[in-house]
Amino acid sequence: MAKKAMTIDDLAGMVKRGFDETAKKAEMNARFEAVDERFDGIDKRLDRIENLLLRAHDNRITELEDSMRLVKTKLGVR
């Protein structure tokens, strides 16, 4: 069976498809980078929220311990 000879037009089409595929990959990479940046921002915000909640929780526990100590002292309980 004889092979079909490749023409300049065939070669140009192959090159164009290669460039199109490369452009699609570059666009996908750019989108993934943008999503990655957004996740980084969300992580930072969640870390700040977590730290605020933990600090508030610690403060509340300390206040409750102080109140309990005062109640025990007034009741004469050790």
N, CA, C and O atoms as a Tinker XYZ file with bonds, in Angstrom:
   312  protein
     1  N      0.850000   -1.162000    0.000000    73     2
     2  CA     0.000000    0.000000    0.000000    64     1     3
     3  C      0.905000    1.237000    0.000000    63     2     4     5
     4  O      1.856000    1.324000    0.777000    81     3
     5  N      0.605000    2.152000   -0.848000    73     3     6
     6  CA     1.430000    3.352000   -1.002000    64     5     7
     7  C      1.071000    4.383000    0.067000    63     6     8     9
     8  O     -0.094000    4.565000    0.419000    81     7
     9  N      2.116000    5.054000    0.572000    73     7    10
    10  CA     1.899000    6.112000    1.558000    64     9    11
    11  C      1.507000    7.388000    0.844000    63    10    12    13
    12  O      1.979000    7.669000   -0.257000    81    11
    13  N      0.638000    8.160000    1.483000    73    11    14
    14  CA     0.261000    9.454000    0.934000    64    13    15
    15  C      1.386000   10.430000    1.256000    63    14    16    17
    16  O      1.848000   10.489000    2.396000    81    15
    17  N      1.814000   11.171000    0.295000    73    15    18
    18  CA     2.887000   12.142000    0.497000    64    17    19
    19  C      2.359000   13.308000    1.319000    63    18    20    21
    20  O      1.237000   13.772000    1.117000    81    19
    21  N      3.188000   13.775000    2.252000    73    19    22
    22  CA     2.801000   14.900000    3.088000    64    21    23
    23  C      3.019000   16.190000    2.309000    63    22    24    25
    24  O      4.066000   16.414000    1.701000    81    23
    25  N      2.002000   17.015000    2.350000    73    23    26
    26  CA     2.100000   18.299000    1.662000    64    25    27
    27  C      2.453000   19.385000    2.677000    63    26    28    29
    28  O      2.412000   19.166000    3.888000    81    27
    29  N      2.794000   20.543000    2.160000    73    27    30
    30  CA     3.075000   21.701000    3.012000    64    29    31
    31  C      1.833000   22.051000    3.820000    63    30    32    33
    32  O      1.928000   22.426000    4.989000    81    31
    33  N      0.669000   21.929000    3.193000    73    31    34
    34  CA    -0.580000   22.224000    3.902000    64    33    35
    35  C     -0.797000   21.244000    5.060000    63    34    36    37
    36  O     -1.247000   21.642000    6.134000    81    35
    37  N     -0.474000   19.957000    4.840000    73    35    38
    38  CA    -0.586000   18.964000    5.916000    64    37    39
    39  C      0.343000   19.342000    7.073000    63    38    40    41
    40  O     -0.058000   19.328000    8.237000    81    39
    41  N      1.567000   19.674000    6.740000    73    39    42
    42  CA     2.548000   20.047000    7.739000    64    41    43
    43  C      2.117000   21.317000    8.484000    63    42    44    45
    44  O      2.260000   21.396000    9.704000    81    43
    45  N      1.600000   22.290000    7.771000    73    43    46
    46  CA     1.129000   23.537000    8.389000    64    45    47
    47  C     -0.024000   23.251000    9.351000    63    46    48    49
    48  O     -0.102000   23.845000   10.426000    81    47
    49  N     -0.906000   22.351000    8.965000    73    47    50
    50  CA    -2.029000   21.973000    9.829000    64    49    51
    51  C     -1.539000   21.304000   11.105000    63    50    52    53
    52  O     -2.053000   21.568000   12.192000    81    51
    53  N     -0.535000   20.432000   10.963000    73    51    54
    54  CA     0.027000   19.755000   12.127000    64    53    55
    55  C      0.665000   20.765000   13.088000    63    54    56    57
    56  O      0.485000   20.678000   14.302000    81    55
    57  N      1.402000   21.711000   12.536000    73    55    58
    58  CA     2.046000   22.730000   13.353000    64    57    59
    59  C      1.000000   23.586000   14.058000    63    58    60    61
    60  O      1.145000   23.894000   15.241000    81    59
    61  N     -0.056000   23.971000   13.336000    73    59    62
    62  CA    -1.126000   24.783000   13.928000    64    61    63
    63  C     -1.791000   24.033000   15.067000    63    62    64    65
    64  O     -2.025000   24.614000   16.127000    81    63
    65  N     -2.101000   22.761000   14.878000    73    63    66
    66  CA    -2.725000   21.974000   15.953000    64    65    67
    67  C     -1.788000   21.893000   17.168000    63    66    68    69
    68  O     -2.242000   21.949000   18.310000    81    67
    69  N     -0.503000   21.764000   16.917000    73    67    70
    70  CA     0.463000   21.739000   18.020000    64    69    71
    71  C      0.478000   23.047000   18.789000    63    70    72    73
    72  O      0.503000   23.050000   20.019000    81    71
    73  N      0.463000   24.167000   18.059000    73    71    74
    74  CA     0.426000   25.476000   18.721000    64    73    75
    75  C     -0.885000   25.665000   19.491000    63    74    76    77
    76  O     -0.887000   26.188000   20.605000    81    75
    77  N     -1.995000   25.237000   18.892000    73    75    78
    78  CA    -3.289000   25.357000   19.572000    64    77    79
    79  C     -3.295000   24.555000   20.873000    63    78    80    81
    80  O     -3.783000   25.029000   21.899000    81    79
    81  N     -2.754000   23.350000   20.824000    73    79    82
    82  CA    -2.701000   22.500000   22.020000    64    81    83
    83  C     -1.810000   23.135000   23.095000    63    82    84    85
    84  O     -2.145000   23.101000   24.279000    81    83
    85  N     -0.686000   23.707000   22.685000    73    83    86
    86  CA     0.214000   24.369000   23.624000    64    85    87
    87  C     -0.477000   25.573000   24.261000    63    86    88    89
    88  O     -0.326000   25.815000   25.458000    81    87
    89  N     -1.233000   26.327000   23.467000    73    87    90
    90  CA    -1.952000   27.496000   23.987000    64    89    91
    91  C     -3.009000   27.061000   25.001000    63    90    92    93
    92  O     -3.204000   27.731000   26.015000    81    91
    93  N     -3.691000   25.946000   24.737000    73    91    94
    94  CA    -4.696000   25.437000   25.678000    64    93    95
    95  C     -4.037000   25.048000   26.998000    63    94    96    97
    96  O     -4.564000   25.344000   28.070000    81    95
    97  N     -2.892000   24.390000   26.919000    73    95    98
    98  CA    -2.186000   23.990000   28.142000    64    97    99
    99  C     -1.721000   25.209000   28.929000    63    98   100   101
   100  O     -1.805000   25.223000   30.157000    81    99
   101  N     -1.236000   26.224000   28.235000    73    99   102
   102  CA    -0.789000   27.446000   28.916000    64   101   103
   103  C     -1.957000   28.129000   29.616000    63   102   104   105
   104  O     -1.812000   28.626000   30.732000    81   103
   105  N     -3.124000   28.154000   28.954000    73   103   106
   106  CA    -4.313000   28.759000   29.546000    64   105   107
   107  C     -4.754000   27.973000   30.782000    63   106   108   109
   108  O     -5.121000   28.567000   31.795000    81   107
   109  N     -4.719000   26.650000   30.703000    73   107   110
   110  CA    -5.084000   25.815000   31.843000    64   109   111
   111  C     -4.123000   26.050000   33.007000    63   110   112   113
   112  O     -4.550000   26.146000   34.157000    81   111
   113  N     -2.821000   26.142000   32.707000    73   111   114
   114  CA    -1.836000   26.399000   33.761000    64   113   115
   115  C     -2.093000   27.742000   34.439000    63   114   116   117
   116  O     -1.985000   27.861000   35.660000    81   115
   117  N     -2.430000   28.744000   33.644000    73   115   118
   118  CA    -2.717000   30.073000   34.202000    64   117   119
   119  C     -3.937000   30.010000   35.115000    63   118   120   121
   120  O     -3.957000   30.632000   36.177000    81   119
   121  N     -4.946000   29.263000   34.702000    73   119   122
   122  CA    -6.146000   29.128000   35.532000    64   121   123
   123  C     -5.838000   28.396000   36.829000    63   122   124   125
   124  O     -6.307000   28.794000   37.895000    81   123
   125  N     -5.047000   27.324000   36.744000    73   123   126
   126  CA    -4.680000   26.591000   37.954000    64   125   127
   127  C     -3.874000   27.475000   38.901000    63   126   128   129
   128  O     -4.055000   27.396000   40.117000    81   127
   129  N     -3.000000   28.304000   38.373000    73   127   130
   130  CA    -2.226000   29.218000   39.210000    64   129   131
   131  C     -3.146000   30.210000   39.913000    63   130   132   133
   132  O     -2.946000   30.524000   41.086000    81   131
   133  N     -4.159000   30.705000   39.189000    73   131   134
   134  CA    -5.107000   31.643000   39.794000    64   133   135
   135  C     -5.892000   30.962000   40.914000    63   134   136   137
   136  O     -6.093000   31.546000   41.978000    81   135
   137  N     -6.330000   29.743000   40.679000    73   135   138
   138  CA    -7.065000   28.992000   41.705000    64   137   139
   139  C     -6.154000   28.729000   42.904000    63   138   140   141
   140  O     -6.583000   28.842000   44.052000    81   139
   141  N     -4.906000   28.382000   42.633000    73   139   142
   142  CA    -3.944000   28.124000   43.701000    64   141   143
   143  C     -3.739000   29.367000   44.567000    63   142   144   145
   144  O     -3.659000   29.262000   45.791000    81   143
   145  N     -3.656000   30.529000   43.946000    73   143   146
   146  CA    -3.513000   31.785000   44.688000    64   145   147
   147  C     -4.736000   32.043000   45.560000    63   146   148   149
   148  O     -4.611000   32.494000   46.699000    81   147
   149  N     -5.918000   31.756000   45.022000    73   147   150
   150  CA    -7.142000   31.955000   45.803000    64   149   151
   151  C     -7.161000   31.028000   47.013000    63   150   152   153
   152  O     -7.542000   31.442000   48.108000    81   151
   153  N     -6.749000   29.771000   46.822000    73   151   154
   154  CA    -6.701000   28.831000   47.945000    64   153   155
   155  C     -5.701000   29.295000   49.000000    63   154   156   157
   156  O     -5.948000   29.151000   50.197000    81   155
   157  N     -4.580000   29.847000   48.562000    73   155   158
   158  CA    -3.601000   30.382000   49.519000    64   157   159
   159  C     -4.227000   31.492000   50.359000    63   158   160   161
   160  O     -4.030000   31.549000   51.572000    81   159
   161  N     -4.980000   32.368000   49.706000    73   159   162
   162  CA    -5.662000   33.449000   50.417000    64   161   163
   163  C     -6.691000   32.918000   51.399000    63   162   164   165
   164  O     -6.811000   33.421000   52.516000    81   163
   165  N     -7.433000   31.901000   50.981000    73   163   166
   166  CA    -8.432000   31.295000   51.861000    64   165   167
   167  C     -7.752000   30.640000   53.057000    63   166   168   169
   168  O     -8.231000   30.757000   54.184000    81   167
   169  N     -6.637000   29.951000   52.817000    73   167   170
   170  CA    -5.884000   29.322000   53.912000    64   169   171
   171  C     -5.440000   30.363000   54.934000    63   170   172   173
   172  O     -5.554000   30.139000   56.139000    81   171
   173  N     -4.940000   31.487000   54.462000    73   171   174
   174  CA    -4.484000   32.541000   55.374000    64   173   175
   175  C     -5.644000   33.088000   56.203000    63   174   176   177
   176  O     -5.510000   33.310000   57.406000    81   175
   177  N     -6.779000   33.300000   55.548000    73   175   178
   178  CA    -7.943000   33.816000   56.261000    64   177   179
   179  C     -8.437000   32.816000   57.303000    63   178   180   181
   180  O     -8.775000   33.202000   58.422000    81   179
   181  N     -8.480000   31.541000   56.942000    73   179   182
   182  CA    -8.916000   30.521000   57.899000    64   181   183
   183  C     -7.952000   30.411000   59.076000    63   182   184   185
   184  O     -8.376000   30.207000   60.214000    81   183
   185  N     -6.659000   30.546000   58.801000    73   183   186
   186  CA    -5.672000   30.526000   59.889000    64   185   187
   187  C     -5.912000   31.678000   60.864000    63   186   188   189
   188  O     -5.849000   31.493000   62.080000    81   187
   189  N     -6.186000   32.864000   60.324000    73   187   190
   190  CA    -6.451000   34.018000   61.194000    64   189   191
   191  C     -7.707000   33.786000   62.031000    63   190   192   193
   192  O     -7.728000   34.076000   63.227000    81   191
   193  N     -8.755000   33.261000   61.390000    73   191   194
   194  CA   -10.009000   32.990000   62.107000    64   193   195
   195  C     -9.768000   31.957000   63.198000    63   194   196   197
   196  O    -10.243000   32.112000   64.323000    81   195
   197  N     -9.033000   30.908000   62.867000    73   195   198
   198  CA    -8.730000   29.863000   63.852000    64   197   199
   199  C     -7.975000   30.447000   65.049000    63   198   200   201
   200  O     -8.295000   30.143000   66.198000    81   199
   201  N     -6.980000   31.279000   64.773000    73   199   202
   202  CA    -6.210000   31.892000   65.860000    64   201   203
   203  C     -7.081000   32.793000   66.735000    63   202   204   205
   204  O     -6.937000   32.798000   67.957000    81   203
   205  N     -7.976000   33.548000   66.116000    73   203   206
   206  CA    -8.885000   34.401000   66.890000    64   205   207
   207  C     -9.802000   33.567000   67.772000    63   206   208   209
   208  O    -10.021000   33.897000   68.937000    81   207
   209  N    -10.333000   32.494000   67.219000    73   207   210
   210  CA   -11.229000   31.628000   67.998000    64   209   211
   211  C    -10.492000   30.945000   69.144000    63   210   212   213
   212  O    -11.014000   30.846000   70.254000    81   211
   213  N     -9.287000   30.479000   68.874000    73   211   214
   214  CA    -8.510000   29.831000   69.930000    64   213   215
   215  C     -8.167000   30.805000   71.046000    63   214   216   217
   216  O     -8.239000   30.459000   72.225000    81   215
   217  N     -7.794000   32.022000   70.672000    73   215   218
   218  CA    -7.468000   33.044000   71.669000    64   217   219
   219  C     -8.700000   33.374000   72.509000    63   218   220   221
   220  O     -8.607000   33.495000   73.731000    81   219
   221  N     -9.866000   33.522000   71.849000    73   219   222
   222  CA   -11.099000   33.817000   72.577000    64   221   223
   223  C    -11.463000   32.657000   73.506000    63   222   224   225
   224  O    -11.915000   32.870000   74.631000    81   223
   225  N    -11.265000   31.448000   73.029000    73   223   226
   226  CA   -11.550000   30.261000   73.830000    64   225   227
   227  C    -10.636000   30.224000   75.063000    63   226   228   229
   228  O    -11.095000   29.967000   76.176000    81   227
   229  N     -9.358000   30.478000   74.854000    73   227   230
   230  CA    -8.408000   30.498000   75.971000    64   229   231
   231  C     -8.784000   31.573000   76.992000    63   230   232   233
   232  O     -8.732000   31.338000   78.200000    81   231
   233  N     -9.160000   32.747000   76.500000    73   231   234
   234  CA    -9.567000   33.833000   77.402000    64   233   235
   235  C    -10.797000   33.435000   78.207000    63   234   236   237
   236  O    -10.882000   33.713000   79.404000    81   235
   237  N    -11.731000   32.796000   77.556000    73   235   238
   238  CA   -12.961000   32.390000   78.251000    64   237   239
   239  C    -12.662000   31.341000   79.325000    63   238   240   241
   240  O    -13.210000   31.402000   80.426000    81   239
   241  N    -11.804000   30.395000   79.006000    73   239   242
   242  CA   -11.425000   29.374000   79.986000    64   241   243
   243  C    -10.736000   30.026000   81.183000    63   242   244   245
   244  O    -11.016000   29.688000   82.333000    81   243
   245  N     -9.840000   30.957000   80.900000    73   243   246
   246  CA    -9.142000   31.657000   81.984000    64   245   247
   247  C    -10.134000   32.402000   82.876000    63   246   248   249
   248  O    -10.014000   32.366000   84.101000    81   247
   249  N    -11.105000   33.071000   82.273000    73   247   250
   250  CA   -12.123000   33.787000   83.045000    64   249   251
   251  C    -12.948000   32.819000   83.891000    63   250   252   253
   252  O    -13.253000   33.106000   85.048000    81   251
   253  N    -13.309000   31.672000   83.312000    73   251   254
   254  CA   -14.081000   30.682000   84.059000    64   253   255
   255  C    -13.270000   30.102000   85.218000    63   254   256   257
   256  O    -13.803000   29.879000   86.304000    81   255
   257  N    -11.997000   29.864000   84.985000    73   255   258
   258  CA   -11.131000   29.368000   86.058000    64   257   259
   259  C    -11.020000   30.391000   87.192000    63   258   260   261
   260  O    -11.076000   30.034000   88.368000    81   259
   261  N    -10.862000   31.660000   86.825000    73   259   262
   262  CA   -10.788000   32.713000   87.835000    64   261   263
   263  C    -12.090000   32.785000   88.630000    63   262   264   265
   264  O    -12.066000   32.914000   89.854000    81   263
   265  N    -13.216000   32.703000   87.942000    73   263   266
   266  CA   -14.518000   32.743000   88.616000    64   265   267
   267  C    -14.680000   31.543000   89.541000    63   266   268   269
   268  O    -15.164000   31.685000   90.665000    81   267
   269  N    -14.280000   30.371000   89.078000    73   267   270
   270  CA   -14.378000   29.159000   89.882000    64   269   271
   271  C    -13.506000   29.271000   91.128000    63   270   272   273
   272  O    -13.921000   28.869000   92.215000    81   271
   273  N    -12.308000   29.811000   90.974000    73   271   274
   274  CA   -11.399000   30.003000   92.100000    64   273   275
   275  C    -12.052000   30.923000   93.137000    63   274   276   277
   276  O    -11.973000   30.664000   94.338000    81   275
   277  N    -12.691000   31.987000   92.671000    73   275   278
   278  CA   -13.361000   32.933000   93.565000    64   277   279
   279  C    -14.516000   32.253000   94.300000    63   278   280   281
   280  O    -14.674000   32.439000   95.506000    81   279
   281  N    -15.319000   31.474000   93.590000    73   279   282
   282  CA   -16.447000   30.763000   94.200000    64   281   283
   283  C    -15.930000   29.774000   95.248000    63   282   284   285
   284  O    -16.474000   29.695000   96.349000    81   283
   285  N    -14.898000   29.033000   94.912000    73   283   286
   286  CA   -14.328000   28.063000   95.860000    64   285   287
   287  C    -13.793000   28.759000   97.106000    63   286   288   289
   288  O    -13.948000   28.262000   98.221000    81   287
   289  N    -13.163000   29.911000   96.905000    73   287   290
   290  CA   -12.619000   30.662000   98.044000    64   289   291
   291  C    -13.762000   31.119000   98.948000    63   290   292   293
   292  O    -13.668000   30.998000  100.169000    81   291
   293  N    -14.836000   31.639000   98.364000    73   291   294
   294  CA   -15.962000   32.130000   99.150000    64   293   295
   295  C    -16.669000   30.991000   99.878000    63   294   296   297
   296  O    -17.194000   31.176000  100.976000    81   295
   297  N    -16.678000   29.799000   99.250000    73   295   298
   298  CA   -17.332000   28.650000   99.872000    64   297   299
   299  C    -16.401000   27.920000  100.823000    63   298   300   301
   300  O    -16.839000   27.056000  101.584000    81   299
   301  N    -15.147000   28.254000  100.786000    73   299   302
   302  CA   -14.176000   27.582000  101.634000    64   301   303
   303  C    -13.830000   26.192000  101.131000    63   302   304   305
   304  O    -13.403000   25.335000  101.905000    81   303
   305  N    -14.010000   25.971000   99.852000    73   303   306
   306  CA   -13.712000   24.679000   99.232000    64   305   307
   307  C    -12.361000   24.771000   98.552000    63   306   308   309
   308  O    -12.014000   25.778000   97.935000    81   307
   309  N    -11.628000   23.714000   98.682000    73   307   310
   310  CA   -10.303000   23.722000   98.069000    64   309   311
   311  C    -10.273000   23.142000   96.710000    63   310   312
   312  O     -9.215000   23.089000   96.084000    81   311
